[in-house]
Structures are given as C-alpha cells and as structure tokens.
Amino acid sequence: MQNYNHIAIVGIGLIGGSLALALKKKGYTGTIVGVDSEEIIQQARERNAVDKAYIKPDIENAVKDADLIFLCTPIAEIIKILQTIGKFVKPSALITDVGSTKRKIMEIANIHLPSDVNFIGGHPMAGSEFSSIDAADPFLFENTTWVLTPGRPLNEEDKRAFGELLEFIGAKVLLLLPNLHDEIAAAVSHLPQMAAVALMHLAASRQLESPHFLKMAAGGFRDMTRISSSPFGIWTDILQTNNDMIENYIDAYITELQTIKKALQDNTIGKYFDRAAQSRLSIPKDTKGFLKPHYDLLVSVEDRPGMIADISKFLAAENINIKDIEVLKIRENEGGTIRLAFSSESDRDQANHHLSQNGFECRKRE
C-alpha cells in the first residue's frame, strides 16, 4: 500500500469505521485520519480505528496531506463536501465515496473538483441495521462487491493501486457506469424496499377490519417485509437522488403483477413459479449484495420458561451473535419452532453444531 501512506476517512460510522478497522486488521502501516463529531471521534479512538482525528469544521487540515480520501457520510453530505474539498487537497490525491446512488455524486464531482484532482465513485455492497462506530466490523467488506463508477480518466497505476487496496480489505471490485449502477440499485434494492412498505401498509390497513391479519403473518410475509422497518432517515437521500429510476421500476413491477394476475386467471401461473425458482437459484451465494442476507436456522423447542434464554446462553458462550429471532409457531404445553438469523453461513453452521450438541433439534432454512 505504498501508494497511500496517508488515508483520510470523512465520516467514521459503520462504513468509515469498518474501513479503518479493516485496514488496521490487514496490517496497513500508514496513517489513518478520521473526521467526524467529537463524540464519534472519541469512540473511534477507543476502538483504535484512527491515528489522528479532526472535527468536521477542521476538514481542511484532515485532508490536506492525504493521498486517498474516503467520503463515508450520507449522500447529501457527500455532495456538500465535494463542492468545497477540492481546494484543500493536493493534486495527486484520489477522492472516493461510498454513496449508495452515483449519478448525482458523479455530476457534482465533475463540476466542482479541480481538473488536477482525481475522483472515482464507489459503493460497497455492505451494511447493517446499525449505523454507528460501535457497529463497525473489520470483516464487513470480506467478499463484498465494491462497485466503482469512474468519472475522469485515471492512469493505470492509480486504478491498479486503488483496486489493490480494496482487495486488500477483502472486497471484490466491479466497474459500472453510474447510470447502470443506479438502475440496478433501483431494481434490486430500492424497489424491494418500496414493495415491503406497500405490503406492510396493505396488511395493516386490513388489520383495521379484522385483528387476525397480522396474527396470521407467517414466515413468508415476515421475510418479505423485514426491511420495511428500515428508518426513513437512511432512505431520504436515496429517494431524492434516484427517484426517476425507482418510479420506472415501480411501474415495471406493477406491469409484472398484472401479468401474473392474468396468468392466475388463465391457469398458467405454474410456469412463472418455475421461472422464478430457477432465477432465484442463479443468485450468487458467495457475495454480499444490496440487501444483506440473513442465514436462518429453525430450532424446535419445548414450551417451558427459559428456552430462549438457554439458546442465547449456549451461543453467547461460543461468541456467536444472533442477528434476529422470531417465534414461528408454538403449541401450548407441547412446543414449537424458533427462527434464529445469523449474519454469515459460518455462524449458522456453528450455531447448528453447538445447539445440536446441547440437545436441540435444528434444521437450516435456505
């Protein structure tokens, strides 16, 4: 990493903090400078994520000596920073970002950055339901697709060096045009969010007519609407900077639903099920995507006090973190099934092993 002896990370929350920790975990020996609020800087120091730190108003001093600058803030803030940061950085520096939409960011970078400052758009396909430095994980980018959307031409040495840095922390680089990136994001990330919100609203409105709608919401409905609980704050910038693409895919989804409705009437729906099942199997299982997957384990339990506590205790003893837990069904005085969700297949396999050894009947849910 001799090309980047001085790296500045503006915004050291989940992504920026994980980036800093990943670099240190992998043995990066240069200087990492963090930029954020005083409170977050203190937390980053406690986690040994940064070597130096500056509060946001002092961003000039934080970036002036940097060889590489990561903008790891919300999209609206990235856009504001790009409008002023160019006058602070040295000509040989490379600026990149981690925003989840790319067209507007690339447009602002092209307009406001000096011609001798390099910029390349970026979007790591990684995340969590948490957003703070406390949730930062040095392994967050392992096997993650890191999309790059080049703007101004970079020389081969700069492209090679930056690609090697991302691979150094475990990511897999994918080059896309900004427009294509935003279209794909609309189709596989933003549309599912809108669909989940719509499904949740539909069921909730029927709940006013009968109290049984949400009581009968089983695994499929829960799986499809899990992301509907995402806070609107993290979606505001995405919706504002990709609204046209999202609207196009909502229209396409409505058309697809109408086609399926007709197939249901014509009794030809089976072929749509078959095609969907085949396509679902083609989704790569070894890389993370726009929607972070959970790995489910179903555990059969007795109906007695302390069962969930026992499961948690066994897994905590092995340092295995449960990302989500749900009681799928229960038979009074007999037993039922609990769904445990884990962030990795490895965690699920370990949980399966240790719980089975302790007498629990477990099975994976693919």
N, C-alpha and C positions, 0 to 999 in steps of 0.2 A: 504493500500500500504506500510505496514511496512517493506516489503522485499526490497524495493527500496527507500531508503532515499536520494539517490544522483543519478540523472539521467543525463547523458551527451548525447547531440544531436549534431552529427557532420554533419553540413550542415543544415542551418536553412532557407531554401527557402520555397516553397509551402508545401511540406510534413513535413519537420522538424519543420517549423514554426507552421503549423496547429497542429502537435503533441504537441508542447509546450503549445500552447493556449488551446487545448482541455484538457490537464492535469490540467491547472490552472482553467479553466472554471468548471471542475468537482470537484474541491476542493482539488487537490493534494497539500500537505503541505511540501513536501521535497524540495530539491534544484535542480533546472534545470540549467545545464551549457550548453551554446551554443558555437559552434566552426564554424567560417566562416571568411570571409574577414572583414576588419574594417568597410567598408560601410554597409554591411549587418548586422553586429553586432549592429551598431548604429540604424538601422531600427528596429531590434528585440527589442532593449531596449526601443525605443519609443512606441512600441506596448506592452510593459511589458510581452514579451514572455519568457525571460530568467532572472535568478537571477544573474548569473555570465557569463562571456564570454571571449573567448580566440581567437586569430587569428590562422589560420591553422598551421603555423610553431611551435606553442606552444601547439600542441595537447597532448603532454605528460602530462603537468600539468592539462589539462582539463579532462583527463580520469583516472588519477591515483587513485582517490578516489571514482570513480563511481561504483555503484552497478549494473547499467544497462546502456549499451551504444548502441545508435541507430546510424547506419551509413546511413545518408539520402542524399547521394551525387550521382552523376551519376555512372553507373556500373563500368566504367574504374577506377574511383577514389576509389570506394569501394574496388576493387581488390588491388590497390596500398596500401591502408590503412591497409588491412588485412595482408599484408606482413611485417608490422613493428609494429602494435599496440600491439601485444601480449606481448612484453617485458615491456610495460608501465602499464598494467592493473593488478589489484590484482587478485589472483587465484579464489576468489569466485565470480567474476564479470560475468555477462552474456552479450555477444555481439550479436546484431542482425542487420539486414539491411533491406532496403526497395526496393532493386533492382527488376526490372521487368523481369529479367531472373535469373535462380537459379543454373543451373548446374556448370557453371564456378566459381561462387562465392563460392559454397559449396566445390568445389575442392581446391580452393586456401585457404579457411579457414582450411580445414583438413591438408593441407601441412604445413602452416606457423604458425598457432596458437599453443601455447604450450598445452600439454595434459591436464594441470590443468585449462585451460580457456574454459568456455562454449560458444558455438556458436549455434544459431538457425537462419536459413534463413527465411526471411519474405518478403511479398509483399502485401501491402494494395491496394485493388481494388478501388482506388480513384484518382482523378486528376482534372485538369482544363486546359483550353487553356493558362493559365498564369502560370508562374513558380517562381515568386519572393515572398519574405516575405510579400509584400504588398497584395498579393492574399491569404495569409494564412487565414484559416477559422476554428474556434474551433469546428464547426459541420461537418467538412469534412468527418469524419470517422463514422458518425451515420449510422447504418445499412449497413456499408461497410463490404464485405468479406475480411478478413485479412488472407491470405494464409501463413502457416508456413511450412517450409521444414526442419525438424530436421536432424541434422548430427550426431554428437556424442550423445550417450545416455544422457538424462537429468534425474535427480531424480524426483520423483513425486512431491515433494514440489516445485522445480524450475518450472516445467511445469505448475503446478496449479497457482503459483504466476504470471507468465508471462501471462497466459491466462486471469486471472482476471484483470490484468492491461489493456489489450486490450479491454476486455468487459467493463471496467470502462469508457473508452472514446467512447463507443458506437459500437465497431466493433464486427463482428461475426467471430470466429476463424474456419478455415478449414485446416486440416492437409493433405498435399500431398507429395509424393516423388518428388524430384527435376526434374527428367526426365518427370514425368507426368505433373507437373506444366508447364514446357516449351513446351510440346506438346499441351496442352490446350491453352496456350497463343498464340502459332503459329496459331492454328485453329480459335480462336475467336477474336484475337486482331491483330496479325501481318499479317495474310492473308487478312483480310478486308482492312488494310492499303495499301497493295500491289495492291489489286483489285481496290481500289479507285484511286490510282495513275494511274493504267493502263487505267481505264475508262476515266479519265480526259485527258490522253495523246491521247487516241483514238479519242475523240470528238474534241480536239484541233487540231489534225492533219487534220481532215475533215473540220475544220473551214477554213483551207487554201484554200480549194476547193470552199467553199460557206460560206458567212458570217452569214448564218441563223442557223447553227448547235447549237451554244451556245445561240443564241437568243431564241431558242425553248427548251432549257434545263429547264424543269419544276420541280415540287416538288420532284418527284421520283429520278431524276438524281441528283438534289442538295442534297437530303438526303444521297444518296449513296456515293457522292464524298466530303461531308463536311470535312472528316478527311484528304483528300488529301492536304489540306493547312497546315497540321502539319509541323513545321520546321524540316528539315533533321537532324539538330543537336541533337534533342532528340531521334532520331532513330538510330544514328550511332552505339552506344554500343549494342543496342538490336539486330541489324542485324549481328553484328560481333560475338555475343555470342549465337545466336540461328539460324544461317543461315542454318544449316542442316535441322532442323525441318521446317523452313519456306519453303525451297526448296521442301521438301516432300509434304507439303500441297498445294503449287502451282501446283505440278504435280497432286495431287488428285483433285484439283479444275478444272484443265484442263480436266481430265477424266470425271468429273461430267458435265461439259459444253458439252462435246462430247455426253454424254448420253442424255442430254436434247435436243441437236441438232437432234439426231436420233428420239427421241420421237416427236419432232416437225414434222419431215418428215413422221412419222408413224401415225400422228394424235392421239397420246396417251399422249399428253402433259398435259392434264387435271388432270391426277392422280398426277403428280408432283406438280402442283399448290395446289391441295388439301392437299397433304402430307406436303408441305412447310407451308401452312397456319396453319395446326394442330400443327406442331412442333413449329412454332412461338408463338403460344398461350401458350405453355408449359414453355416459358422462365419466370423465377420468376420476378414479378414486384416490390417486396418489398425490393430488394437488389441491390446495385450498382455492376457493373461488370468491365471487362477490358475496355469496351467502355462506357464512361459516357453518359447516356441518356439525351436527352432534352425533355421537355414536351411542346408540341405545342398547341397554341391557334390561331384560324383563326378569324380575325376581319374584318367585312365588313365596308368599309369606302366610304365617298363621295370623288369625285375628286375636291378637293379645297386645297389651300395652308394652311399649319399649322396642317393638320390632324395627321401626325406622331408626331409632337410636342405636340399636345393635349393628345394623348395616353400616351406619355412619361411623361407628367406633372402629369396626374392622377395617374399613377403607382408610380412615384417618391414620390408623396405626401403620399403614403401608404408604402413607403420603400420597394417596390417590384422591384427587379433587372431583366431587360431584358437581357438574355444571347445572343440572336441572333434575328435579324429582317430581313424580306425579303418581298418585294412586289411580290406577286404571279401573280397577273393579275390586269390590270387597263383598264377601258373603259373611254376614254376621255370625259369629261363633264358629266359623269354619276357616276362612282365609281369603286370599285374593292375590292380586298382581300389582307390583310397583314397578314403574318405569324409571330407570336411572339413566341419565345422559352424561356423556363424557366428551371432553374436547378432542380426544385422539383415539384412534383404534387401539393403540398400545395400552392406554389407560383402561379402556373397556375390557381388553383381554386380561389384564392383571386383576381387575375387579372381579371378572368372571372366575378366575382361578382361585382367588382368596376367599370369595364368598362360597364357592362350591366346596372348598376345603373345610369351611365352617358350617356345612350342613344345609346351605341354601340351594334351592333348585333354580338354576339360571338358564336363560337362553338369549342369544343375540337377536336383535331385530334389525334387519337390513333395510 
